[in-house]
Amino acid sequence: MSEPVIIVGGGPVGATLALLLAKQGIATTVLEARKQGAAYSESRALALSYGSKRILEKLGVWAGLVQYATAINTIHVSQKGSLGRSLLRANDYKQEALGYVLSYGALSAALDDALAKESVVNFIFEASAEAIEHTSTHSSVTYLHNNKSDILNCQLVVLADGGRSLDEIAGLTKQTKEYGHDALISSVSAELPHNNVAYERFTANGPMALLPNGERNFSLVWTGKKEYVASLLTLNDAEFLAQFHAEFGDRVGRFLSVEKRMAFPLKLSQLKTTDTPHLAVIGNAAQTMHPVAGQGFNVGLRDAEFLAKFIASATPDTLGSNQMLADYRTSRQSDTKNGLLFTDFLVNIFSNDIVGVSGLRSVGLGLFDLIKPVKQHLIRKMSFGK
């Protein structure tokens, strides 16, 4: 039996694609390796752009998420040891917010609940893709479910599992740049209220981001060289908070508590395809970005939105064809390339402690705060990928 579309990976990006297609009456089968509900307790913070919020709003999901989301009304960008700083305010760009902070678990639960109401979606949990093959006429997925192996044939396989199934797929290669940096993630509480301000702070040891999350807490992403981040993990809570305060400064007063700290390696990667008919790759499987500007997840949602449009406009004869997928990739080139270049530029220029560069960065931040067209362009890029 042949299916129209199979989505490998039922996380937020894959689930969003399934829901976008369901709203247009297009049937999908979603294979998700985890148990149903396994992600709902995951507190990892996602930074949603204003454009991503509008996608979820269009799908009817956002109304149930508002109570869990914290708006970002202002972004404060600064460099340690410098007077230069820049402010981005939602009001200046006639937006209700620049973005939102939401837990991965809350978003996953809302999307799964919406998909459960769509009869054209066959969502299979605990289904692990073992092999993906593609030919000039169709694709197939071999998957394991309930200790039994099965095969599904389809016109289009969409890989949205973060790239875990890439290694054995013919025709797919990835270009990767290792930063030699790790990202430390946690949650901290502060003495002063956040007032819906997100902070991007650049230091000689690497950038850090504080995202307002809840009434008084912040989600923290602190990146740096592996050895530096490893040393931060060995500190007790009081020592860690003191070190963090020394790097961040006094803008929100003292830091009062920190939750469990975890770290993961950082890299920049982009998929390089050769010939993959009837196979599309979206989200982190297609591109992985440094978290410095919070762009990766939002680019993935825009992947899903664009691909859904191409699938909906395809005929049975053209669905999954080389031409359809080439046109889709072309439509995503600018957004993806600019996102990769932008995040890589920020990491390289603001993590460089060469004598003289720090002063230039300080001047640059001050000038950036005065040049409205440049800030307008940045807001469009961050909000909508344009």
Secondary structure as GFF3:
##gff-version 3
##sequence-region A 1 386
A	DSSP	beta_strand	2	8	.	.	.	ID=ss1
A	DSSP	alpha_helix	12	22	.	.	.	ID=ss2
A	DSSP	beta_strand	28	32	.	.	.	ID=ss3
A	DSSP	beta_strand	45	49	.	.	.	ID=ss4
A	DSSP	alpha_helix	50	58	.	.	.	ID=ss5
A	DSSP	three_ten_helix	62	64	.	.	.	ID=ss6
A	DSSP	three_ten_helix	66	68	.	.	.	ID=ss7
A	DSSP	beta_strand	70	72	.	.	.	ID=ss8
A	DSSP	beta_strand	74	79	.	.	.	ID=ss9
A	DSSP	beta_strand	85	89	.	.	.	ID=ss10
A	DSSP	three_ten_helix	90	93	.	.	.	ID=ss11
A	DSSP	beta_strand	99	103	.	.	.	ID=ss12
A	DSSP	alpha_helix	104	116	.	.	.	ID=ss13
A	DSSP	beta_strand	121	125	.	.	.	ID=ss14
A	DSSP	beta_strand	127	134	.	.	.	ID=ss15
A	DSSP	beta_strand	139	145	.	.	.	ID=ss16
A	DSSP	beta_strand	148	159	.	.	.	ID=ss17
A	DSSP	beta_strand	172	190	.	.	.	ID=ss18
A	DSSP	beta_strand	197	203	.	.	.	ID=ss19
A	DSSP	beta_strand	206	212	.	.	.	ID=ss20
A	DSSP	beta_strand	217	225	.	.	.	ID=ss21
A	DSSP	alpha_helix	226	234	.	.	.	ID=ss22
A	DSSP	alpha_helix	237	248	.	.	.	ID=ss23
A	DSSP	beta_strand	255	258	.	.	.	ID=ss24
A	DSSP	beta_strand	262	273	.	.	.	ID=ss25
A	DSSP	beta_strand	279	281	.	.	.	ID=ss26
A	DSSP	three_ten_helix	283	285	.	.	.	ID=ss27
A	DSSP	beta_strand	287	288	.	.	.	ID=ss28
A	DSSP	three_ten_helix	291	293	.	.	.	ID=ss29
A	DSSP	alpha_helix	296	313	.	.	.	ID=ss30
A	DSSP	alpha_helix	322	350	.	.	.	ID=ss31
A	DSSP	alpha_helix	357	368	.	.	.	ID=ss32
A	DSSP	alpha_helix	372	384	.	.	.	ID=ss33
###
